[in-house]
Amino acid sequence: MSDEDIFRIQRVSKRMKSLCTIVMVILPIFFTSIWINFENLATGFSLLDGIPYQLTNLTWVHLVSGFAVSLVLAGVILYGMYRLRRLFELYSEGHVFTAENASCIRGFALSVTLYAILSPVAGMLLSIILTISNPPGERVVMVTLDQMEFTLIFLGTVLLVISWVMKESTRLADENAQII
């Protein structure tokens, strides 16, 4: 790899690290804002799509419970962004092929996969929480699976395999470097 290639990787990685940092700051604000200003912002929150909740039936208990459920998903996303941020930090420092890079990719892959698994569960819990006070016959337990969950599971699995190969490759490179 040429010095110019490394310089470009470092430059782009610094930008990506900054972008990850921005997402890590904005995401908790976004989730909190939705639940604080639920009446005005909930319609743009995809986890709530199709849930027939009635604003007049929702109390602070419903909103706090919904917030807690969405915080679990936010935590998974934040962990993934943290691992991705660390990966780009390593790249920006010129550490392109290390065991720690493989660990960062693995952590991101696990968060992508976990998000895909937890997203339908969170949607189901939110449907229960937000419709439990509806009149009988209008309460809903809704589970949705769409192409996005399957795509994320596939992507997460691919990244897990890549991180595994990277880990083994760096281990072999370290062993070979020690042979004199």
C-alpha positions as CSV (number, residue, x, y, z in Angstrom):
1,M,0.0,0.0,0.0
2,S,1.4,3.4,-1.0
3,D,1.8,6.3,1.3
4,E,-0.8,8.2,-0.8
5,D,-3.3,5.3,-0.2
6,I,-2.6,5.4,3.5
7,F,-3.0,9.2,3.6
8,R,-6.4,8.9,1.8
9,I,-7.6,6.2,4.2
10,Q,-6.6,8.3,7.1
11,R,-8.3,11.4,5.8
12,V,-11.6,9.6,5.0
13,S,-11.4,7.8,8.3
14,K,-11.1,11.0,10.3
15,R,-14.3,12.2,8.6
16,M,-16.1,8.9,9.3
17,K,-15.0,9.1,12.9
18,S,-16.5,12.5,13.2
19,L,-19.7,11.4,11.5
20,C,-19.9,8.5,14.0
21,T,-19.4,10.9,16.8
22,I,-22.2,13.2,15.5
23,V,-24.6,10.2,15.2
24,M,-23.7,9.1,18.8
25,V,-24.6,12.6,20.0
26,I,-27.8,13.1,17.9
27,L,-29.3,9.6,18.4
28,P,-30.1,9.9,22.1
29,I,-31.4,13.4,21.5
30,F,-33.6,12.1,18.7
31,F,-35.1,9.2,20.7
32,T,-35.6,11.4,23.8
33,S,-37.3,14.1,21.7
34,I,-39.8,11.6,20.2
35,W,-41.0,10.5,23.6
36,I,-41.0,14.0,25.2
37,N,-42.9,15.5,22.3
38,F,-44.7,12.3,21.3
39,E,-47.9,14.0,20.0
40,N,-46.0,15.9,17.3
41,L,-43.0,13.7,16.5
42,A,-44.3,10.1,16.8
43,T,-45.6,10.0,13.2
44,G,-42.1,10.1,11.8
45,F,-40.8,7.2,14.0
46,S,-40.8,4.0,11.9
47,L,-41.1,1.7,14.9
48,L,-44.6,3.1,15.4
49,D,-45.8,2.6,11.9
50,G,-49.2,0.9,11.8
51,I,-49.7,0.9,15.5
52,P,-53.3,2.2,16.1
53,Y,-52.6,4.0,19.3
54,Q,-54.9,6.8,20.6
55,L,-53.2,9.8,21.9
56,T,-56.0,10.5,24.4
57,N,-55.4,7.1,26.0
58,L,-51.7,7.5,26.6
59,T,-50.3,8.5,30.0
60,W,-46.8,9.2,31.2
61,V,-46.5,5.5,32.1
62,H,-47.1,4.5,28.5
63,L,-44.6,7.1,27.2
64,V,-41.9,6.2,29.8
65,S,-42.4,2.5,29.0
66,G,-42.2,3.2,25.2
67,F,-39.1,5.3,25.8
68,A,-37.5,2.4,27.8
69,V,-38.1,0.0,25.0
70,S,-36.7,2.3,22.3
71,L,-33.7,3.0,24.6
72,V,-32.7,-0.7,24.2
73,L,-32.6,-0.3,20.4
74,A,-30.8,3.0,20.8
75,G,-28.2,1.4,23.0
76,V,-27.6,-1.3,20.5
77,I,-27.1,1.3,17.7
78,L,-24.9,3.4,20.0
79,Y,-22.7,0.4,20.7
80,G,-22.4,-0.3,17.0
81,M,-21.5,3.3,16.3
82,Y,-18.9,3.3,19.1
83,R,-17.2,0.2,17.6
84,L,-17.3,1.8,14.2
85,R,-16.0,5.0,15.5
86,R,-13.1,3.2,17.1
87,L,-12.4,1.4,13.8
88,F,-12.1,4.6,11.9
89,E,-10.0,6.1,14.7
90,L,-7.6,3.2,14.2
91,Y,-7.6,3.7,10.5
92,S,-7.0,7.4,10.9
93,E,-3.9,6.6,13.1
94,G,-2.6,4.3,10.3
95,H,-3.5,1.0,11.9
96,V,-5.1,-0.6,9.0
97,F,-4.7,-4.3,9.6
98,T,-4.7,-5.2,13.3
99,A,-6.5,-7.6,15.7
100,E,-8.2,-4.6,17.3
101,N,-9.7,-3.6,13.9
102,A,-11.1,-7.1,13.6
103,S,-12.6,-6.8,17.1
104,C,-14.2,-3.4,16.1
105,I,-15.7,-5.0,13.0
106,R,-17.0,-7.9,15.1
107,G,-18.6,-5.6,17.6
108,F,-20.3,-3.6,14.8
109,A,-21.4,-6.8,13.2
110,L,-22.9,-8.1,16.4
111,S,-24.8,-4.8,17.0
112,V,-26.2,-4.9,13.4
113,T,-27.4,-8.5,13.9
114,L,-28.8,-7.8,17.4
115,Y,-30.6,-4.7,16.1
116,A,-32.2,-6.8,13.4
117,I,-33.3,-9.4,16.0
118,L,-34.5,-6.9,18.6
119,S,-36.3,-4.5,16.2
120,P,-39.4,-6.7,15.7
121,V,-39.5,-7.5,19.4
122,A,-39.4,-3.8,20.3
123,G,-42.1,-3.1,17.7
124,M,-44.3,-5.8,19.4
125,L,-43.7,-4.4,22.9
126,L,-44.5,-0.9,21.7
127,S,-47.7,-2.1,20.1
128,I,-48.7,-3.6,23.4
129,I,-47.7,-0.6,25.4
130,L,-49.3,2.0,23.2
131,T,-52.6,0.1,22.7
132,I,-53.1,-1.5,26.1
133,S,-55.4,1.4,27.1
134,N,-57.5,1.3,23.9
135,P,-61.0,0.0,24.3
136,P,-61.5,-3.8,24.1
137,G,-61.2,-5.0,20.5
138,E,-58.8,-2.2,19.6
139,R,-55.8,-3.5,21.5
140,V,-53.0,-4.8,19.3
141,V,-50.1,-7.1,19.4
142,M,-48.2,-6.4,16.2
143,V,-45.1,-8.2,15.0
144,T,-43.6,-7.0,11.8
145,L,-40.8,-8.6,9.9
146,D,-39.7,-7.0,6.6
147,Q,-36.8,-7.3,4.2
148,M,-34.7,-4.9,6.3
149,E,-34.4,-7.3,9.2
150,F,-33.3,-10.1,7.0
151,T,-30.8,-7.8,5.1
152,L,-29.3,-6.7,8.4
153,I,-29.0,-10.2,9.7
154,F,-27.2,-11.2,6.4
155,L,-25.0,-8.1,6.6
156,G,-24.2,-8.7,10.2
157,T,-23.3,-12.3,9.5
158,V,-21.0,-11.3,6.5
159,L,-19.2,-8.8,8.7
160,L,-18.8,-11.4,11.5
161,V,-17.1,-13.8,9.0
162,I,-14.9,-11.0,7.7
163,S,-13.9,-10.0,11.3
164,W,-13.1,-13.7,12.0
165,V,-10.9,-14.0,8.9
166,M,-9.2,-10.7,9.8
167,K,-8.5,-11.9,13.3
168,E,-7.0,-15.2,12.1
169,S,-5.0,-13.4,9.4
170,T,-3.5,-10.9,11.9
171,R,-2.7,-13.9,14.3
172,L,-0.9,-15.7,11.5
173,A,0.9,-12.5,10.5
174,D,2.0,-12.0,14.1
175,E,3.3,-15.6,14.3
176,N,5.2,-15.2,11.0
177,A,6.7,-11.9,12.2
178,Q,8.1,-13.7,15.3
179,I,9.9,-16.3,13.2
180,I,13.5,-15.4,12.7
